[in-house]
């Protein structure tokens, strides 16, 4: 596979950007490939190599790259301008549509990124409750703001230790952690910090660890425990929102949080974040209340139109019917492939709906178990997958995504590439 142009571009990029990239996850050794164009389920680099894309920009492109209906809606909006600095009717239209699928979001705020959404939700929870402490799930990723950049630790709960240079210890001293799928640890933590915790923020499906699915009734138990302790529950559905189904993981598992964060798919491939929930909590947000949050590009019409159009395409139900059927078939094919190679003790497929991954180790139920996966094996597997024409996210702890643009031929190529790649590293 020729990658000369990508290699040359990376040499130049290293002089311009830290690590040569604009986001750490793109820092592929020895260099990343540079995309020239993308369409549907395929992505093509500057050297002319074409891949079946299972990264899909890390989740937003549920309809595929450059979907014609979304592209047309964006182009039409461009004729009327792309940022105003004033309210626009699209905000109201899209907010109503979101509420139809997430009825717990009685009021909401459009922001620009998932990081802003989780930051705003946590700030609103603290402002509403008057409490400083928060609880997060070990290994959960909620953006790159200081309060949630905390290294995963062992035990029922650990005091925050910054997971990044530049984050003062005092910034995360009020961030407690509990393991995923551990009801007892959550109960113990909230009991030990009675009337001190503002909220629990969590991914209902741990999308930044593989994915890792909740055990039966775990999320409902979490909802009951947080309610019993008068602690707000924030479900971070930036990955799962509109992905698992139109109602997100909260609809799939039957749990209504106090606050919800959305992103990725909600922007239709353009930058967006949304946080919202109970009216009494959201009324604390400025200018109505004293919890300050603002952004020049928040609610920009391009992102709103792209997101709203994407949601409208999915509202017929056909997209999720196709995705769920494809996801189920692909998962079973991966299980069968692993078994046929007698590698079931080394590799474990996992997934839900159109999200999937292969863990190089037993199927994990929390972050500590995920960390035991063989990352070196995964890296070798990933490189062979790329050589075989399939682009997975380059980390054992990221999720692969299918889109409505993927075809049966794509699924066959994915399975064939997995077989070849597993054989190569066996």
LINPE-V639107 format. One record per backbone hydrogen bond with DSSP energy under -0.5 kcal/mol. CO is the residue of the C=O (numbers start at 1). NH is the residue of the N-H. E is the energy in kcal/mol with one decimal. If there is no record, write none. Layout:
BEGIN
{{CO:NH:E} {CO:NH:E}}
END
This chain:
BEGIN
{{3:7:-2.4} {4:8:-2.2} {5:9:-2.5} {6:10:-2.2} {7:11:-1.7} {8:12:-1.5} {9:13:-2.5} {10:14:-2.3} {12:15:-1.1} {13:16:-1.5} {13:17:-2.7} {17:20:-2.4} {18:21:-1.3} {23:26:-2.0} {24:27:-2.1} {26:28:-2.1} {33:35:-0.6} {34:46:-2.4} {37:44:-3.1} {39:42:-2.3} {40:65:-3.0} {41:53:-3.1} {42:39:-2.1} {43:51:-2.9} {44:36:-3.0} {44:37:-1.9} {45:48:-2.0} {49:45:-2.5} {51:43:-2.1} {51:53:-0.6} {52:54:-0.7} {52:391:-2.8} {54:401:-3.0} {55:58:-1.1} {55:59:-1.0} {56:59:-1.2} {56:61:-1.3} {57:60:-0.6} {60:62:-1.8} {61:64:-1.0} {62:404:-2.8} {64:67:-0.8} {65:40:-2.2} {67:71:-3.0} {68:72:-2.3} {69:73:-1.8} {70:74:-2.4} {71:75:-2.4} {72:76:-2.3} {73:77:-1.9} {74:78:-2.2} {75:79:-1.0} {77:80:-2.0} {78:81:-1.1} {82:302:-0.7} {88:91:-1.6} {88:92:-0.7} {89:93:-2.2} {90:94:-2.7} {91:95:-2.3} {92:96:-2.2} {93:97:-1.5} {94:98:-2.6} {95:99:-2.5} {96:100:-1.4} {97:101:-0.8} {98:101:-1.1} {98:102:-2.3} {102:105:-2.4} {104:106:-1.8} {107:277:-1.9} {109:275:-1.9} {111:273:-1.7} {113:117:-1.8} {114:118:-2.5} {115:119:-2.3} {116:120:-2.6} {117:121:-2.4} {118:122:-2.5} {119:123:-2.2} {120:124:-2.5} {121:125:-2.3} {122:126:-2.4} {123:127:-2.7} {124:128:-2.7} {125:129:-2.2} {126:130:-2.3} {133:198:-3.6} {133:199:-0.7} {134:176:-3.1} {135:201:-2.6} {136:178:-1.7} {137:140:-2.5} {140:142:-0.5} {143:142:-0.6} {145:148:-1.4} {145:149:-0.6} {146:149:-1.0} {148:150:-1.8} {149:163:-2.6} {158:177:-0.6} {161:151:-2.0} {164:167:-1.3} {166:168:-0.7} {168:171:-1.6} {168:172:-0.6} {169:172:-1.3} {169:173:-0.6} {172:160:-0.6} {172:175:-1.9} {174:134:-2.7} {174:176:-0.7} {176:136:-2.6} {178:138:-2.7} {179:182:-1.0} {181:183:-0.5} {182:186:-1.4} {183:187:-2.4} {184:188:-2.6} {185:189:-2.3} {186:190:-2.6} {187:191:-2.2} {188:192:-2.0} {189:193:-1.1} {191:194:-0.8} {193:196:-2.1} {193:197:-0.8} {196:133:-1.6} {198:232:-2.1} {199:135:-2.5} {200:234:-3.2} {201:137:-0.8} {202:204:-0.5} {202:236:-3.1} {205:207:-1.7} {206:209:-1.1} {206:211:-0.6} {206:212:-1.2} {207:210:-0.6} {212:206:-2.2} {215:218:-2.1} {217:221:-2.1} {218:222:-2.4} {219:223:-2.3} {220:224:-2.1} {221:225:-2.6} {222:226:-2.6} {223:227:-1.9} {224:228:-2.4} {225:229:-1.8} {226:231:-3.1} {227:230:-1.3} {232:200:-2.6} {232:234:-0.6} {233:235:-0.6} {233:258:-2.0} {233:259:-2.0} {234:202:-2.1} {234:236:-0.7} {235:237:-1.1} {235:261:-2.0} {237:241:-2.4} {240:243:-1.9} {240:244:-1.7} {245:242:-0.5} {245:248:-1.8} {247:251:-1.4} {248:252:-2.0} {249:253:-2.9} {250:254:-0.7} {250:255:-2.4} {255:257:-0.6} {258:278:-2.2} {259:235:-2.3} {260:276:-2.0} {261:237:-2.0} {262:274:-2.4} {263:266:-2.7} {264:267:-2.2} {264:269:-0.8} {265:268:-2.0} {267:270:-1.9} {272:264:-0.5} {273:111:-3.6} {274:262:-2.8} {275:109:-2.6} {276:260:-3.2} {277:106:-0.8} {277:107:-1.5} {278:282:-2.5} {279:283:-1.9} {281:284:-1.8} {282:285:-1.8} {284:291:-3.3} {285:288:-1.2} {285:289:-1.2} {290:292:-0.8} {291:286:-3.2} {295:298:-0.9} {297:300:-1.4} {300:304:-2.0} {301:305:-2.4} {302:306:-2.5} {303:307:-2.6} {304:308:-2.9} {305:309:-2.4} {306:310:-1.9} {307:311:-2.4} {308:312:-2.3} {309:313:-2.2} {310:314:-1.6} {311:315:-1.2} {313:316:-0.6} {314:317:-2.0} {317:321:-1.9} {318:322:-2.4} {319:323:-2.8} {320:324:-2.8} {321:325:-1.7} {322:326:-2.7} {323:327:-3.1} {324:328:-2.2} {325:329:-2.3} {326:330:-3.0} {327:331:-2.5} {328:332:-2.1} {329:333:-2.2} {330:334:-2.5} {331:335:-2.4} {332:336:-2.6} {333:337:-2.3} {334:338:-2.5} {335:339:-2.3} {336:340:-2.5} {337:341:-1.4} {338:343:-2.6} {339:342:-1.6} {343:346:-2.2} {343:347:-2.4} {348:359:-2.8} {350:357:-2.2} {352:355:-2.6} {354:402:-2.0} {355:352:-1.9} {356:400:-2.7} {357:350:-2.5} {357:359:-0.5} {359:348:-3.0} {359:361:-1.7} {360:374:-2.8} {366:370:-1.9} {367:371:-2.4} {369:372:-1.0} {370:373:-1.9} {373:375:-1.2} {374:378:-1.9} {375:379:-2.4} {376:380:-2.0} {377:381:-2.6} {378:382:-3.3} {379:383:-2.1} {380:384:-1.9} {381:385:-2.3} {382:386:-2.2} {383:387:-2.2} {384:388:-1.8} {385:390:-2.6} {386:389:-1.9} {389:52:-2.6} {390:392:-0.8} {391:54:-2.6} {393:395:-1.7} {395:398:-1.3} {400:356:-1.9} {403:406:-1.5} {407:411:-2.2} {408:412:-2.5} {409:413:-2.1} {410:414:-2.5} {411:415:-2.5} {412:416:-2.5} {413:417:-2.6} {414:418:-2.4} {415:419:-2.4} {416:420:-2.4} {417:421:-2.6} {418:422:-2.7} {419:423:-2.4} {420:424:-2.0} {421:425:-1.1} {422:426:-0.9} {423:426:-0.5}}
END
